[in-house]
Amino acid sequence: MNLSILSLAPYKVLPPKTGGHLGIVLIHEYLGRLCTDHLACTVDNEPRQQYSFRLHPVFPADPKRYIPYNNYHTLLEIGRKYNVSAIYCDHPYMSLTAMRLAHTLGINWIMRSHNIESERFRTLGKPWWPIMRSFERFAMKKAAGLLFVTEEDASWAVQHYGISREKCHFIPYGTTLNEKPTVTGKEKQQVAAELALDAAKPWLYFLGALDYAPNRDAIVYILDEIMPRLNDRGLTYEILLAGKGLDEQLQQRISATPNITYSGFVNDLDIFLKACDVMLNPVLTGGGIKTKAVEALGYNKRVVSCVSGATGLKPEVCGENLRISADHNWDAFTNDVVTAINTPTNVPASFYEIYYFGNIAKKILSVIESTSPKRH
C-alpha cells in the first residue's frame, strides 16, 4: 500500500516500559509494515532497535507538549513533505493539533481511545475529570473515526457522548503471536532454578507496572483475599509477582509470606510466560483493556479475572482459557482459580484472528481508507 499517515504520540514510548507504551509501539510497528507511518513523539525517545515506522522526535519532554498547536509548523512540514493521507492521534490530548493539521492538509483525522479518560480519572479520584469529560466529548465528536480498545468503551461513548455508532471501531490491544506458542517444559525448570521455586507446583502469576495504583491494589487483593481462600482449600501453589515499582512495604510483606515470590523486572518475558500456568487478574479500576490479560491468552495461558479486569476481552474467542467472576466475589474468584489449574489449556484459533497485531493493523488501515476524503 502507498498510504502515508502522520501519527501523534506525545510520549516517551521507546524503550517501552509499560503495557501502554508497548501497545503504542507495536500498533505502529505493524502499521509500518503495511504503510508509511510517520510517528511524531517526544525528543527523549531512545530507539534501541530498528522499527518499521519512521520516528520524528518533535514534542518537548515536559508538560508543554500538551499545549495546543505546540510544534504545529514542524508537524505540518512533515505532513506536506511526505504527502500524508490521514492523521492518527493517540488519546484526546493532541486532538486540537490533529484537527488543525487535518484541516490545513485537506485530510481527515482519527483518534485511538485507549480508555474513556474522564472515567479513568473519575474512578482514580482525580478532581479535574469533569473538564476532561467535556474535552474528550468534543474530540470524539470532531474525529472522522474512533478506535476503541474495548466495545464497552465504544458503547459508553455512544450513550454518554452522543457519538455516532458508525464511526466507532473495536481495535483492541493485541498479541505479537498469531498462533499458540510451543512450550517445552524447560522454561519452567529454568525459572525454577533462578528463583529457587518448586517446578512441580502450579504457578499463578500477576505481571504489570506495580507502582500503578490499580495494579498495587490487585496485589493487596491477592494477599488479603485470594491467598487465604486458596490456603483454606488446601491448594498447593506458588504465586509469582513480576514488574517494576513495588513499594518497600509490600515487598517486605511478600517476603514474610509463604507461597508467594516477588521476582522484580522480568528480563525474558517469553520464558517467564511459558513457565507460568495461570494468570491472576483481580484488577477492579483503571479503565480500558488489561493488556497483560491479552498477552497471557496469546501465550495460551488460563486467565482468572474479575469482570472489571476482563473489559475488552471477548469470552467467545477465549474458550475455557478465560474465567470471569463478579467484582469483589473472592469466593467465586478462588473457585475459578482451582478450576483453571485443573483445566487443560487450549485457546481457540479465533482468538488470534481478532487479537493478532497484524490483523489489528489491517483493520486500522481499512478505517483510515474508509474515512479519508477522495483526492482528485
N, C-alpha and C positions, 0 to 999 in steps of 0.2 A: 504494500500500500504506500502511496505517496503522501499520505496525510501528515501534516506537521502541526503540532499543538504546543502551546505555552502553558506550563503548569506552575502554579503559585503555591509554594510550601515554605512559608517563612519560619523555618525551624532548623535546628541542628539535628539532622537525622543520620548523619554519617560520622563515625560508625554508629549503627543503631544500637540503642541501649535499653529500649523498652519494646513491648509488643506493638505499640502505636507507631514508633519510629520504623520498626521493621515492616509494618504493614504498608507505610508510605513508600519505603524503598522498593519493596517487592512489587507493588502495583506498578510503579514507574519502570522497574526493570522489565516486567513482562509487557507493558505498553511499548517500551522502547524497542522490543523485538518485532513489533508489528507496525510501528510508525516512527516518525521522528519526534521524540518527546524532549522538549527543552524545559528542564526543571530549574526554576528560579528559587533559590534558597538563601540562607544566611551565610555570611562570609566566614564563619567559623567551622563550616563542614569540612571533614577530613576524609576524603575518599581514599581508602586504602586498597582498593581493587578497581578493576575496570567494570563499568556498568554500561548497559545499552543506552540509557538516557544521557543527554548532554547537560552537564551541570553548569549552572550560571550563578555564582555567589554574588547576589545582588543586595539582599537586605542586611541592615546592620544587626550585630549580635547583641541587641539590647531592646528594651521595650519600644523604642522609636520605630521599630519595624512595623508596628501595628497602626501607626499614624496613616490615615487615608492618603493615598496617592504618593506615599514615600517611594522614591526611586521610579516614579511613573515614567519619566522620559527614557531611562535605561531600559525598562521593560518594553516600552513602545518601540524602541530601536531594535530590540531582539525580535519582536513580533513582525516588524516590517522586513528586517534583514532575511528572516527565514520564512516569510510568507505563511505565517501560521493560519490555520483554518478555524481554530477554536481556543478558548481559554478554559483551562481546567483549574479549579480552585479547591484546595483542601480546607475545610471548615469555613465558617462565615466571615472570619476576621478580615480577609482580603477582598470581600465582595465589592466594596465601593471601587477599589482599584481595578478589579476584574471587569466591573461594569463599564467603567470609563474606557479601559483598553478595548473592550469589545465594541463599544460604540464608535471609537475613533477608527478602528481597523475594519469596521463593517462586518463583524463576525458575531457569533453568539458565545456565551459562556455557560458552563455547567459547574455545579458545586457538589462535592462529596461531603456528606454529613456523617461523621464518624459516630455521632450520637446526637440526641437533642440537647444541645449545650445548656440551654436555660434550665432544663430539667435536671441535668447533671449537677449544675451549680446549686439548684434548689435543694436537692437531696443531700448535698455536701454542706449545706448551711451557709452558702455564700450570699451576702446581703444584696449584691448587685444583680441577682438573677432576673428581676423584672426588666431591667434595662436590656440584658441580653435577649430576653424573650421578644421585645419589640424589634431589636435589630435583626435577630435571627429570622423572624417572620418576614421582615422587609426583604432580606437577602433571598429567602426561598421564593418569594413571590416574583422577584425580578429575574432569577436564573431561568435559562431556557430548559434546563434539565437538572434533576436532582438525583444523586446516587446515595442511597441509604444502606447502611451496613446491616440493618435488620428490617424486616417487613413490619414489625411492631412500630418502629420509628416512623416509617412511611405513613402508616395508618394514623399515628398520633398527629403528624403534620397536616394531614388531610382534615382531620377532625378539629384540631385546635387552631391551626394557622390558616385554614381555608385554602390549602394548596390543591391544585388540580391533580387528581389521581393519575391522569395520563402522563404527567411529566415526572412521576416518581418511579424509580427503578431500584430493584433489590440487587445491590452489589456488595456481597459480604466480604469480610476478611477471609483470606484463603490459606491454602497449603501449597508448598512447592512440590508436593508429591502428587502424581497422577494415578497412583495405584498403591496397594498395600506394600510396605517395605518388607524385605526379608530379615528375619530375626534369627540368629544362630544360637543364642543362649550364652555365647561368650561375652556378650555385652554386660550381662548381669554379673557374671563372675568377675569381670574387670572392675566394675564399680564396687562390688562387694569387697574386693581386695583393697581398693583405695580407701574406702570408708570404714573398713572393719565391720561389715554387716553380714548377716546370715542370708545367703542367696536362696535358701530353701523356703524362706518366709514369703508370703505375698507382700509386695511393695506398693504402698499407696503414696501418692505424691501431690504436692502443691508447688507451683512454679510461677514466679512473677516478680515485678518490682515491689519489694517488700516495704519500701518507705511510702507507698501509695496507700492511703487510708483504707479503702475497701479491701485491699489485699491483707493489710495488717489485721483488720477486723476478722477476716476469714481465718487467719492463724489462731486468733483467740477463740473462735468458734470450734476449731479443731481440738484445741487444748481443753476447753471448758465443757463442750457439748458432745463432741463426736468420740473422742478417745475414752471418756468414762463409759459410754454406752458400748463401745467395742470391747472394753475390758469386762464389762458385766456379761457380755455374751461369751466370754472365754475365747475370743478370737486370737489367733496367732498372727501377728502382722508387724510391719515396720513402716513408719511414715517418714518420708524424705521431704524436707522443705528446701527449696533452691531459689536463689535470686539474691540480688544485692540490696542493702539498705535496711536490714532488720535491726531494730533498736536493741541496745545492750540488755535492757530489762527482759525482753522476750528471749534473747539468746541465753541468758542465764537460766531462765525458767525451763527452756527446752533441754539444756544440758543436764538439769536435775530430774528430767522426766524420762522413764524407760520407754522404749519402742518408738522414739521419735528422734530424728537427726537433722540438724541444720548443716547443709553442705556448702552454703555460700554460693558464689557465682559459679555457673557451670561452664567449663571451657569447651567441652564437646557435647553439645545438646543432642546430637544424633545418637550417641552411645547412651546417654542418660535416659532418653525417652524409650529407646529399645529395651533398656534394662528394667524399667518400671512396669507395673501391671495395671494399676487403676489410678485415674486422676480424681482427686477430691476437689470439688468446685463449690464451696459454701460461700459464694460471693453474693451479697444482698444489695449493694449500692454501686454507683459509679456510672451507670448508663452504658449503652452500646453493647456490641458483641464482646464476649470474653475470648480474646484471641487465643489464649492458651488451651481453651477447650477445643477450638477448631484444630489447632496444632496436634493435640492429643488424638483426636479422632482420625486425623490424617495418618498418624502413626499406628492406627488400628488398635488404640487403647480404649479400655472401657472408661467412661466418664460418669461420675455420680454428681449430680448438680441440684441446687435449689432452682426454683422457677426463674428467679431474677438472674441467676448465673447462666441460664440456658437461653437467654434472649438472643435472637438472631440465628439460632440453630433450628434446622428443620428436622424434627424427630423422624419423619417418614423416610429420610435418606440415611439415618444414623443406625437404624436397626436396633439390635439388643445392646449395642455398644454405648447407648445413652440412656441413663435412668434419671428421672426428674421427680423431685418431691416438693411439696409446698414449702415456701419460705418459713423458717423457724421450726419446722416439724422435724426435729432432730431424731426422733424415733424412726420415722419413715426413712430419713436420710441414712441412718445406720443400717436399717434393713436392706436398703438398696446397695450399700457397700458390701454386705455379706453376700447378697445375690450376685453382684458383679464379680466378686472374687471367684465364685463357683460357676460362672457362665463363660462358655467359650467365646473368644473374641473374633468377630467377623463383620467388619464394617462393609456395607453394600457398595458396589461399584458406582451406584448413582450418587454417592456422596462426593466422589471426585468430579463428576460431571458438573456439579454446582460450585464446589469449593476449590478446585484446582485453579491456581492463579492464571494459568494460560487461558482457560475458558472465561475467567472473570475479565481479563484484559480484552478479549474479543467482544464481550458484551458491552464494555465501556465504549469501545470504538463504534459499535453499532448505535449507541445512544448519541455519540458525538455526530456521526454522519446523519442520523435522522433529525437532529436539531439544527444542523448547520444551514445557513441561508445559501441558496443556489447562487453561484457566481457565474456571470456571463462573460 
